[in-house]
Amino acid sequence: MDFGNAVSRVGFIAGLSTAIDLMDPALHLHHRWVAVLAGRIGQAMGLSDAEVRTLMLAGLLHDIGALSLTERLALMRFEEPSERSPGHAEHGEVGYQLLRGFGPLREVARAIRFHHVEWRPGRGHGERGVGVPAASHILHLADRLAVVLGPGTDLLQQASRVSRVIRLQRGEVFAPAPVDALLDVAARTGFWLETRDSVETDSWLDRWKDLPSEAVELGPLAELFCRLIDFRSRFTSTHTSGVAAMCKAIGDLCGLPGDRVEALEVAGHLHDLGKVSVPVEFLEKPGALTAPQYLRVQAHSYETYRILRASGVPEDIVAWASYHHERIDGRGYPFHLGGESLSLESRIVAVADVFTALTEDRPYRSGMDAAAVVRILRRMGGGALDADLTALVGAHAADLNAERAQAQGRAKIAYESFLGRIGPATC
């Protein structure tokens, strides 16, 4: 099997954005609304296919820098200009810093950075000494439209009202060119109904998924999303990097072929992808989670499975990444698999995840040393975890722990650099 297969950039990011919006019912499909609206406004302006794709991808990821549920819900209001908080733009800078280093998303990152900058004299053309891309102004308009045009509204009635408000804010809050293009097409009832259907059926997004220009290599994409997952909280800021390093090291100890070890490392980078659906408030809660909160956290491994399956990721990697909370005795989640249903690689990711998590500080406990971790792993061996793997890890605990620590040390430096770039106002 070719584990180096490229995946659809659109498919992967569309699945991720849907998971982000699972934080709360009020966020349902918000990113997709913004993506489709931005793309359709861009088309109405006569932009190229490449520019429309940038708008669409920026729409799918535009709130990636809003790390908590509180932040996300605060953004879901169509305020009058006087009501807007200066903090509105901060998550755009966070999103930009998270994405800017990945070549295939560089233009997307630039659009996201300023998507809350209003079109006002002295502001609409520059911010922080940097020119504001036209894509940011289109994204700003699409985002504010999506806030009031999502599910549960009388779409046509709302569209008419919002069109009037936007017309009044043309040249002040919103850039003139996107507003003019929108108002031109908004006169057609079909525009709004087609937009709604495109969001709900994915038809507008699907047309881009199989284009050769949308293919990106899975390995670098997995490393990027490793940071998106981990950098949401200081308690998880290096977790995925540690798990990926452990997966690779254990795979080598097991004598797996080089291509499978590389794929196993990718699975480690992707195993917690579904945690983008979990509010950071849950991850940082110092006390016990409520029953609903615990269920929301548990669902993250299923969300990993769903995102990866929809993205064209090789099936083996999907399973290895998604089954990291399954257990040998069948008492894990989300599928309650066990025994022979779990491949060696899936068992490795599970052991690597437990080992790494136990060494880390959490809001409710301090991290453990390697000896204490090995004692717990041995107790879990044969029941929850693979007994041969826990014995192997125990025999090589010092070396494995050193590799984990080195990987997490590098990730910590990257995290601190990220915090330095976004500045204290956005931390």
PARO-242398 format. One record per residue (C-alpha): residue in three letters; x, y, z; residue number from 1. Coordinates in pm, whole numbers. Example, Ala and Ser with C-alpha at 12.3 -4.5 7.8 and 13.67 -1.06 7.14 Angstrom:
2
+-----+--------+--------+--------+-----+
: res :      x :      y :      z :   n :
+-----+--------+--------+--------+-----+
: Ala :   1230 :   -450 :    780 :   1 :
: Ser :   1367 :   -106 :    714 :   2 :
+-----+--------+--------+--------+-----+
END
This chain:
427
+-----+--------+--------+--------+-----+
: res :      x :      y :      z :   n :
+-----+--------+--------+--------+-----+
: Met :      0 :      0 :      0 :   1 :
: Asp :    123 :    350 :    -87 :   2 :
: Phe :    120 :    542 :    241 :   3 :
: Gly :    259 :    853 :     72 :   4 :
: Asn :    -65 :    923 :   -113 :   5 :
: Ala :   -172 :   1282 :   -142 :   6 :
: Val :   -512 :   1377 :     -6 :   7 :
: Ser :   -768 :   1635 :   -109 :   8 :
: Arg :   -692 :   1969 :     54 :   9 :
: Val :  -1059 :   2065 :     21 :  10 :
: Gly :  -1192 :   1734 :    156 :  11 :
: Phe :   -959 :   1732 :    454 :  12 :
: Ile :  -1028 :   2092 :    553 :  13 :
: Ala :  -1402 :   2064 :    495 :  14 :
: Gly :  -1417 :   1770 :    735 :  15 :
: Leu :  -1208 :   1957 :    989 :  16 :
: Ser :  -1427 :   2266 :    972 :  17 :
: Thr :  -1741 :   2060 :   1032 :  18 :
: Ala :  -1580 :   1912 :   1344 :  19 :
: Ile :  -1491 :   2260 :   1472 :  20 :
: Asp :  -1856 :   2362 :   1441 :  21 :
: Leu :  -1965 :   2066 :   1655 :  22 :
: Met :  -1858 :   2259 :   1967 :  23 :
: Asp :  -2213 :   2392 :   2000 :  24 :
: Pro :  -2542 :   2365 :   1804 :  25 :
: Ala :  -2534 :   2742 :   1751 :  26 :
: Leu :  -2224 :   2694 :   1533 :  27 :
: His :  -2381 :   2434 :   1303 :  28 :
: Leu :  -2219 :   2451 :    956 :  29 :
: His :  -2103 :   2809 :   1013 :  30 :
: His :  -1769 :   2755 :    839 :  31 :
: Arg :  -1941 :   2600 :    538 :  32 :
: Trp :  -2181 :   2892 :    511 :  33 :
: Val :  -1886 :   3132 :    507 :  34 :
: Ala :  -1695 :   2921 :    255 :  35 :
: Val :  -1982 :   2898 :      8 :  36 :
: Leu :  -2088 :   3262 :     48 :  37 :
: Ala :  -1731 :   3387 :      5 :  38 :
: Gly :  -1678 :   3170 :   -300 :  39 :
: Arg :  -2002 :   3279 :   -463 :  40 :
: Ile :  -1930 :   3647 :   -396 :  41 :
: Gly :  -1586 :   3594 :   -550 :  42 :
: Gln :  -1741 :   3436 :   -856 :  43 :
: Ala :  -1983 :   3727 :   -889 :  44 :
: Met :  -1680 :   3959 :   -883 :  45 :
: Gly :  -1523 :   3766 :  -1170 :  46 :
: Leu :  -1232 :   3623 :   -971 :  47 :
: Ser :  -1025 :   3335 :  -1107 :  48 :
: Asp :  -1080 :   2975 :   -999 :  49 :
: Ala :   -760 :   2989 :   -793 :  50 :
: Glu :   -880 :   3300 :   -610 :  51 :
: Val :  -1222 :   3144 :   -549 :  52 :
: Arg :  -1057 :   2833 :   -404 :  53 :
: Thr :   -852 :   3050 :   -168 :  54 :
: Leu :  -1173 :   3219 :    -51 :  55 :
: Met :  -1345 :   2886 :     -1 :  56 :
: Leu :  -1058 :   2737 :    201 :  57 :
: Ala :  -1027 :   3055 :    405 :  58 :
: Gly :  -1399 :   3034 :    479 :  59 :
: Leu :  -1362 :   2675 :    595 :  60 :
: Leu :  -1083 :   2773 :    837 :  61 :
: His :  -1153 :   3137 :    915 :  62 :
: Asp :  -1222 :   3090 :   1289 :  63 :
: Ile :   -947 :   2832 :   1346 :  64 :
: Gly :   -779 :   3087 :   1575 :  65 :
: Ala :  -1082 :   3115 :   1808 :  66 :
: Leu :   -962 :   2850 :   2048 :  67 :
: Ser :  -1251 :   2837 :   2294 :  68 :
: Leu :  -1626 :   2793 :   2276 :  69 :
: Thr :  -1673 :   3128 :   2450 :  70 :
: Glu :  -1478 :   3301 :   2173 :  71 :
: Arg :  -1666 :   3118 :   1898 :  72 :
: Leu :  -2009 :   3204 :   2036 :  73 :
: Ala :  -1908 :   3569 :   2083 :  74 :
: Leu :  -1835 :   3586 :   1711 :  75 :
: Met :  -2181 :   3458 :   1619 :  76 :
: Arg :  -2350 :   3797 :   1641 :  77 :
: Phe :  -2431 :   4047 :   1369 :  78 :
: Glu :  -2343 :   4361 :   1565 :  79 :
: Glu :  -2378 :   4721 :   1480 :  80 :
: Pro :  -2033 :   4876 :   1428 :  81 :
: Ser :  -2039 :   5050 :   1768 :  82 :
: Glu :  -2088 :   4714 :   1940 :  83 :
: Arg :  -1783 :   4542 :   1795 :  84 :
: Ser :  -1509 :   4448 :   2037 :  85 :
: Pro :  -1140 :   4507 :   1956 :  86 :
: Gly :  -1091 :   4138 :   2036 :  87 :
: His :  -1288 :   4049 :   1725 :  88 :
: Ala :   -974 :   4063 :   1512 :  89 :
: Glu :   -742 :   3878 :   1751 :  90 :
: His :   -842 :   3529 :   1644 :  91 :
: Gly :   -758 :   3623 :   1285 :  92 :
: Glu :   -396 :   3683 :   1386 :  93 :
: Val :   -389 :   3352 :   1576 :  94 :
: Gly :   -525 :   3168 :   1273 :  95 :
: Tyr :   -270 :   3337 :   1047 :  96 :
: Gln :     20 :   3238 :   1271 :  97 :
: Leu :   -102 :   2878 :   1289 :  98 :
: Leu :   -131 :   2839 :    910 :  99 :
: Arg :    127 :   3070 :    755 : 100 :
: Gly :    417 :   2824 :    755 : 101 :
: Phe :    238 :   2566 :    537 : 102 :
: Gly :    293 :   2655 :    171 : 103 :
: Pro :    -39 :   2528 :     29 : 104 :
: Leu :   -230 :   2744 :    280 : 105 :
: Arg :    -15 :   3058 :    278 : 106 :
: Glu :   -265 :   3271 :     82 : 107 :
: Val :   -547 :   3127 :    290 : 108 :
: Ala :   -363 :   3238 :    604 : 109 :
: Arg :   -327 :   3593 :    467 : 110 :
: Ala :   -700 :   3614 :    398 : 111 :
: Ile :   -788 :   3487 :    747 : 112 :
: Arg :   -552 :   3731 :    921 : 113 :
: Phe :   -763 :   4040 :    851 : 114 :
: His :  -1111 :   3899 :    800 : 115 :
: His :  -1256 :   4125 :   1071 : 116 :
: Val :  -1094 :   4447 :    946 : 117 :
: Glu :  -1362 :   4700 :    856 : 118 :
: Trp :  -1348 :   4913 :    545 : 119 :
: Arg :  -1292 :   5252 :    702 : 120 :
: Pro :  -1065 :   5540 :    598 : 121 :
: Gly :   -717 :   5451 :    716 : 122 :
: Arg :   -813 :   5091 :    808 : 123 :
: Gly :   -956 :   4915 :    508 : 124 :
: His :   -632 :   4920 :    313 : 125 :
: Gly :   -375 :   4841 :    579 : 126 :
: Glu :   -343 :   4686 :    923 : 127 :
: Arg :    -32 :   4636 :   1139 : 128 :
: Gly :    173 :   4788 :    857 : 129 :
: Val :     54 :   4520 :    615 : 130 :
: Gly :   -179 :   4562 :    321 : 131 :
: Val :   -517 :   4395 :    370 : 132 :
: Pro :   -586 :   4146 :     88 : 133 :
: Ala :   -908 :   4185 :   -108 : 134 :
: Ala :   -988 :   3828 :     -2 : 135 :
: Ser :  -1006 :   3942 :    362 : 136 :
: His :  -1276 :   4196 :    280 : 137 :
: Ile :  -1479 :   3934 :     92 : 138 :
: Leu :  -1437 :   3694 :    382 : 139 :
: His :  -1547 :   3963 :    628 : 140 :
: Leu :  -1870 :   4020 :    436 : 141 :
: Ala :  -1938 :   3646 :    399 : 142 :
: Asp :  -1873 :   3584 :    769 : 143 :
: Arg :  -2119 :   3850 :    884 : 144 :
: Leu :  -2378 :   3722 :    636 : 145 :
: Ala :  -2338 :   3365 :    757 : 146 :
: Val :  -2403 :   3467 :   1116 : 147 :
: Val :  -2766 :   3549 :   1036 : 148 :
: Leu :  -2830 :   3320 :    739 : 149 :
: Gly :  -2761 :   2984 :    899 : 150 :
: Pro :  -3004 :   2705 :    989 : 151 :
: Gly :  -3323 :   2790 :   1175 : 152 :
: Thr :  -3384 :   3121 :    999 : 153 :
: Asp :  -3636 :   3226 :    738 : 154 :
: Leu :  -3365 :   3253 :    476 : 155 :
: Leu :  -3536 :   3475 :    221 : 156 :
: Gln :  -3681 :   3714 :    477 : 157 :
: Gln :  -3344 :   3746 :    653 : 158 :
: Ala :  -3158 :   3787 :    325 : 159 :
: Ser :  -3375 :   4083 :    230 : 160 :
: Arg :  -3324 :   4254 :    567 : 161 :
: Val :  -2950 :   4191 :    579 : 162 :
: Ser :  -2906 :   4312 :    222 : 163 :
: Arg :  -3053 :   4646 :    329 : 164 :
: Val :  -2819 :   4668 :    630 : 165 :
: Ile :  -2516 :   4582 :    418 : 166 :
: Arg :  -2610 :   4841 :    158 : 167 :
: Leu :  -2612 :   5106 :    433 : 168 :
: Gln :  -2268 :   4993 :    554 : 169 :
: Arg :  -2109 :   4987 :    207 : 170 :
: Gly :  -1786 :   5186 :    205 : 171 :
: Glu :  -1780 :   5209 :    583 : 172 :
: Val :  -1788 :   4863 :    737 : 173 :
: Phe :  -1774 :   4656 :    418 : 174 :
: Ala :  -1558 :   4703 :    109 : 175 :
: Pro :  -1758 :   4844 :   -185 : 176 :
: Ala :  -1666 :   4586 :   -451 : 177 :
: Pro :  -1785 :   4273 :   -264 : 178 :
: Val :  -2103 :   4453 :   -155 : 179 :
: Asp :  -2183 :   4559 :   -510 : 180 :
: Ala :  -2127 :   4205 :   -639 : 181 :
: Leu :  -2341 :   4056 :   -364 : 182 :
: Leu :  -2629 :   4300 :   -410 : 183 :
: Asp :  -2627 :   4234 :   -784 : 184 :
: Val :  -2680 :   3859 :   -740 : 185 :
: Ala :  -2884 :   3887 :   -419 : 186 :
: Ala :  -3176 :   4025 :   -617 : 187 :
: Arg :  -3231 :   3671 :   -744 : 188 :
: Thr :  -3422 :   3450 :   -501 : 189 :
: Gly :  -3243 :   3153 :   -652 : 190 :
: Phe :  -2906 :   3280 :   -533 : 191 :
: Trp :  -2998 :   3233 :   -169 : 192 :
: Leu :  -3176 :   2901 :   -219 : 193 :
: Glu :  -2888 :   2762 :   -426 : 194 :
: Thr :  -2643 :   2879 :   -159 : 195 :
: Arg :  -2842 :   2706 :    115 : 196 :
: Asp :  -2860 :   2383 :    -85 : 197 :
: Ser :  -2487 :   2397 :   -162 : 198 :
: Val :  -2406 :   2428 :    208 : 199 :
: Glu :  -2638 :   2149 :    316 : 200 :
: Thr :  -2542 :   1902 :     41 : 201 :
: Asp :  -2172 :   1993 :      3 : 202 :
: Ser :  -2232 :   2016 :   -372 : 203 :
: Trp :  -2036 :   2341 :   -407 : 204 :
: Leu :  -1740 :   2204 :   -212 : 205 :
: Asp :  -1744 :   1862 :   -378 : 206 :
: Arg :  -1671 :   2003 :   -722 : 207 :
: Trp :  -1318 :   2095 :   -610 : 208 :
: Lys :  -1217 :   1780 :   -424 : 209 :
: Asp :  -1088 :   1574 :   -716 : 210 :
: Leu :   -888 :   1846 :   -892 : 211 :
: Pro :   -512 :   1771 :   -916 : 212 :
: Ser :   -440 :   2121 :   -788 : 213 :
: Glu :   -617 :   2034 :   -462 : 214 :
: Ala :   -392 :   1739 :   -376 : 215 :
: Val :   -141 :   1784 :    -93 : 216 :
: Glu :     99 :   1540 :     68 : 217 :
: Leu :    -44 :   1382 :    381 : 218 :
: Gly :    275 :   1389 :    592 : 219 :
: Pro :    329 :   1769 :    597 : 220 :
: Leu :    -48 :   1826 :    630 : 221 :
: Ala :    -54 :   1593 :    933 : 222 :
: Glu :    229 :   1789 :   1097 : 223 :
: Leu :     42 :   2115 :   1040 : 224 :
: Phe :   -277 :   1987 :   1196 : 225 :
: Cys :    -78 :   1840 :   1483 : 226 :
: Arg :     -8 :   2202 :   1581 : 227 :
: Leu :   -365 :   2313 :   1524 : 228 :
: Ile :   -479 :   2043 :   1765 : 229 :
: Asp :   -213 :   2091 :   2032 : 230 :
: Phe :   -175 :   2468 :   2041 : 231 :
: Arg :   -532 :   2519 :   2165 : 232 :
: Ser :   -419 :   2468 :   2525 : 233 :
: Arg :    -93 :   2474 :   2718 : 234 :
: Phe :   -193 :   2137 :   2866 : 235 :
: Thr :   -198 :   1976 :   2521 : 236 :
: Ser :     61 :   2196 :   2348 : 237 :
: Thr :    308 :   1911 :   2288 : 238 :
: His :     92 :   1600 :   2329 : 239 :
: Thr :     52 :   1499 :   1965 : 240 :
: Ser :    421 :   1549 :   1891 : 241 :
: Gly :    503 :   1317 :   2179 : 242 :
: Val :    259 :   1049 :   2064 : 243 :
: Ala :    391 :   1063 :   1705 : 244 :
: Ala :    750 :   1024 :   1826 : 245 :
: Met :    652 :    731 :   2048 : 246 :
: Cys :    466 :    564 :   1761 : 247 :
: Lys :    772 :    586 :   1541 : 248 :
: Ala :   1006 :    459 :   1812 : 249 :
: Ile :    784 :    165 :   1911 : 250 :
: Gly :    728 :     78 :   1544 : 251 :
: Asp :   1105 :     62 :   1497 : 252 :
: Leu :   1140 :   -162 :   1804 : 253 :
: Cys :    876 :   -394 :   1659 : 254 :
: Gly :   1074 :   -426 :   1336 : 255 :
: Leu :    805 :   -278 :   1112 : 256 :
: Pro :    909 :   -183 :    756 : 257 :
: Gly :   1014 :    176 :    705 : 258 :
: Asp :    704 :    281 :    510 : 259 :
: Arg :    476 :    145 :    782 : 260 :
: Val :    674 :    323 :   1052 : 261 :
: Glu :    641 :    650 :    860 : 262 :
: Ala :    267 :    591 :    821 : 263 :
: Leu :    242 :    507 :   1191 : 264 :
: Glu :    405 :    841 :   1274 : 265 :
: Val :    147 :   1016 :   1052 : 266 :
: Ala :   -129 :    834 :   1242 : 267 :
: Gly :     24 :    963 :   1565 : 268 :
: His :     14 :   1317 :   1431 : 269 :
: Leu :   -354 :   1276 :   1337 : 270 :
: His :   -492 :   1069 :   1625 : 271 :
: Asp :   -645 :   1362 :   1816 : 272 :
: Leu :   -767 :   1555 :   1512 : 273 :
: Gly :  -1126 :   1520 :   1635 : 274 :
: Lys :  -1043 :   1723 :   1945 : 275 :
: Val :  -1110 :   2039 :   1743 : 276 :
: Ser :  -1475 :   1961 :   1823 : 277 :
: Val :  -1406 :   1975 :   2199 : 278 :
: Pro :  -1422 :   2319 :   2366 : 279 :
: Val :  -1089 :   2416 :   2516 : 280 :
: Glu :  -1277 :   2493 :   2839 : 281 :
: Phe :  -1326 :   2115 :   2879 : 282 :
: Leu :   -957 :   2043 :   2819 : 283 :
: Glu :   -851 :   2295 :   3083 : 284 :
: Lys :  -1118 :   2220 :   3343 : 285 :
: Pro :   -943 :   2157 :   3678 : 286 :
: Gly :  -1222 :   1943 :   3823 : 287 :
: Ala :  -1424 :   1646 :   3704 : 288 :
: Leu :  -1613 :   1681 :   3377 : 289 :
: Thr :  -1991 :   1659 :   3383 : 290 :
: Ala :  -2147 :   1358 :   3211 : 291 :
: Pro :  -2234 :   1558 :   2894 : 292 :
: Gln :  -1886 :   1710 :   2885 : 293 :
: Tyr :  -1725 :   1368 :   2920 : 294 :
: Leu :  -1934 :   1232 :   2632 : 295 :
: Arg :  -1829 :   1529 :   2417 : 296 :
: Val :  -1464 :   1452 :   2490 : 297 :
: Gln :  -1514 :   1082 :   2417 : 298 :
: Ala :  -1661 :   1165 :   2077 : 299 :
: His :  -1331 :   1309 :   1958 : 300 :
: Ser :  -1193 :    975 :   1841 : 301 :
: Tyr :  -1503 :    920 :   1627 : 302 :
: Glu :  -1461 :   1269 :   1482 : 303 :
: Thr :  -1104 :   1177 :   1393 : 304 :
: Tyr :  -1240 :    871 :   1213 : 305 :
: Arg :  -1504 :   1069 :   1026 : 306 :
: Ile :  -1271 :   1348 :    914 : 307 :
: Leu :  -1000 :   1112 :    793 : 308 :
: Arg :  -1239 :    879 :    608 : 309 :
: Ala :  -1392 :   1172 :    421 : 310 :
: Ser :  -1051 :   1307 :    326 : 311 :
: Gly :   -911 :   1019 :    123 : 312 :
: Val :   -657 :    917 :    389 : 313 :
: Pro :   -544 :    552 :    343 : 314 :
: Glu :   -777 :    322 :    537 : 315 :
: Asp :   -499 :    172 :    747 : 316 :
: Ile :   -394 :    515 :    874 : 317 :
: Val :   -759 :    601 :    942 : 318 :
: Ala :   -792 :    293 :   1164 : 319 :
: Trp :   -460 :    336 :   1344 : 320 :
: Ala :   -535 :    701 :   1427 : 321 :
: Ser :   -902 :    656 :   1514 : 322 :
: Tyr :   -880 :    345 :   1733 : 323 :
: His :   -639 :    489 :   1992 : 324 :
: His :   -905 :    466 :   2265 : 325 :
: Glu :  -1017 :    113 :   2172 : 326 :
: Arg :   -902 :   -154 :   2417 : 327 :
: Ile :   -801 :   -518 :   2388 : 328 :
: Asp :  -1085 :   -620 :   2622 : 329 :
: Gly :  -1343 :   -435 :   2409 : 330 :
: Arg :  -1415 :   -172 :   2673 : 331 :
: Gly :  -1276 :    120 :   2480 : 332 :
: Tyr :  -1451 :    366 :   2248 : 333 :
: Pro :  -1602 :    470 :   2014 : 334 :
: Phe :  -1657 :    133 :   1842 : 335 :
: His :  -1588 :   -107 :   2132 : 336 :
: Leu :  -1351 :   -311 :   1919 : 337 :
: Gly :  -1121 :   -563 :   2079 : 338 :
: Gly :   -888 :   -855 :   2034 : 339 :
: Glu :   -817 :   -943 :   1671 : 340 :
: Ser :  -1011 :   -641 :   1545 : 341 :
: Leu :   -719 :   -421 :   1651 : 342 :
: Ser :   -407 :   -431 :   1436 : 343 :
: Leu :    -58 :   -411 :   1581 : 344 :
: Glu :    -32 :    -51 :   1463 : 345 :
: Ser :   -359 :     47 :   1632 : 346 :
: Arg :   -232 :   -111 :   1953 : 347 :
: Ile :     94 :     84 :   1922 : 348 :
: Val :    -89 :    417 :   1892 : 349 :
: Ala :   -297 :    330 :   2198 : 350 :
: Val :     13 :    252 :   2408 : 351 :
: Ala :    195 :    561 :   2279 : 352 :
: Asp :   -105 :    779 :   2368 : 353 :
: Val :   -131 :    645 :   2724 : 354 :
: Phe :    244 :    667 :   2785 : 355 :
: Thr :    264 :   1026 :   2660 : 356 :
: Ala :    -49 :   1143 :   2841 : 357 :
: Leu :     69 :   1007 :   3176 : 358 :
: Thr :    397 :   1197 :   3154 : 359 :
: Glu :    220 :   1530 :   3094 : 360 :
: Asp :     76 :   1781 :   3336 : 361 :
: Arg :   -301 :   1808 :   3332 : 362 :
: Pro :   -528 :   2061 :   3509 : 363 :
: Tyr :   -618 :   1793 :   3764 : 364 :
: Arg :   -276 :   1624 :   3817 : 365 :
: Ser :     99 :   1654 :   3759 : 366 :
: Gly :    287 :   1445 :   3504 : 367 :
: Met :    445 :   1116 :   3615 : 368 :
: Asp :    801 :    994 :   3576 : 369 :
: Ala :    882 :    704 :   3344 : 370 :
: Ala :    898 :    443 :   3622 : 371 :
: Ala :    546 :    528 :   3742 : 372 :
: Val :    418 :    522 :   3384 : 373 :
: Val :    567 :    178 :   3325 : 374 :
: Arg :    401 :     40 :   3637 : 375 :
: Ile :     61 :    161 :   3513 : 376 :
: Leu :    121 :     24 :   3163 : 377 :
: Arg :    208 :   -318 :   3300 : 378 :
: Arg :   -115 :   -324 :   3502 : 379 :
: Met :   -308 :   -235 :   3186 : 380 :
: Gly :   -126 :   -495 :   2976 : 381 :
: Gly :   -338 :   -793 :   2876 : 382 :
: Gly :   -663 :   -615 :   2957 : 383 :
: Ala :   -686 :   -267 :   2816 : 384 :
: Leu :   -354 :   -262 :   2630 : 385 :
: Asp :   -149 :   -519 :   2441 : 386 :
: Ala :     62 :   -712 :   2694 : 387 :
: Asp :    355 :   -772 :   2457 : 388 :
: Leu :    373 :   -403 :   2373 : 389 :
: Thr :    355 :   -288 :   2733 : 390 :
: Ala :    635 :   -533 :   2819 : 391 :
: Leu :    842 :   -405 :   2524 : 392 :
: Val :    788 :    -44 :   2626 : 393 :
: Gly :    879 :   -129 :   2984 : 394 :
: Ala :   1205 :   -289 :   2873 : 395 :
: His :   1302 :     18 :   2667 : 396 :
: Ala :   1132 :    284 :   2879 : 397 :
: Ala :   1439 :    502 :   2930 : 398 :
: Asp :   1518 :    533 :   2560 : 399 :
: Leu :   1154 :    576 :   2460 : 400 :
: Asn :   1098 :    839 :   2724 : 401 :
: Ala :   1406 :   1027 :   2604 : 402 :
: Glu :   1277 :   1028 :   2245 : 403 :
: Arg :    937 :   1146 :   2363 : 404 :
: Ala :   1093 :   1422 :   2572 : 405 :
: Gln :   1309 :   1541 :   2282 : 406 :
: Ala :   1011 :   1558 :   2048 : 407 :
: Gln :    801 :   1740 :   2304 : 408 :
: Gly :   1089 :   1975 :   2380 : 409 :
: Arg :   1100 :   2077 :   2014 : 410 :
: Ala :    722 :   2119 :   2014 : 411 :
: Lys :    743 :   2335 :   2327 : 412 :
: Ile :    989 :   2568 :   2156 : 413 :
: Ala :    753 :   2593 :   1859 : 414 :
: Tyr :    459 :   2664 :   2090 : 415 :
: Glu :    644 :   2936 :   2278 : 416 :
: Ser :    750 :   3090 :   1947 : 417 :
: Phe :    386 :   3085 :   1837 : 418 :
: Leu :    278 :   3258 :   2160 : 419 :
: Gly :    548 :   3519 :   2105 : 420 :
: Arg :    426 :   3590 :   1750 : 421 :
: Ile :     62 :   3636 :   1843 : 422 :
: Gly :    153 :   3867 :   2133 : 423 :
: Pro :     16 :   3899 :   2486 : 424 :
: Ala :   -310 :   4060 :   2369 : 425 :
: Thr :   -414 :   3743 :   2196 : 426 :
: Cys :   -281 :   3483 :   2441 : 427 :
+-----+--------+--------+--------+-----+
END
